Amino acid sequence: MIVLPYQHVLLLLKILAELESQRDLEVALRCIFILIETHYLQMIADQDNLELLKKLSSMSKQRMSQERDLFGYNVAAVKVMKNQLTPQNSFESKKLPVKKVKVTV
């Protein structure tokens, strides 16, 4: 991707910006970030690309927010399942006082 000509980079970024549902969000965002990082100076020099950059920025923020929410929801569900599966009245869960005994020999 680093050796792509600038015009192909713009085309690829436009295609990635138009795709609404991507299964591999992480891979797509990594591609976008690498391409922008590599060709940043050329992109900001051309005023026509500012709209594309704004669109990519808002799209990536929105998708990352959705993924973050989904991840948080899944973590919460795992905690609930863990609490339901952990026996509350088991011997291991009770904390019994320990009596210290001094042993002399």
Protein Blocks (a to p, Z undefined) as FASTA:
>chain_A
ZZpcfklmmmmmmmmmmpmbdfblmlmmmmmmmmmmmmmmmmmmpmklmmmmmmmmmmmm
mmmmmmmmmmmmmmmmmmmmmmmmpcfkbmklpccddddddddZZ
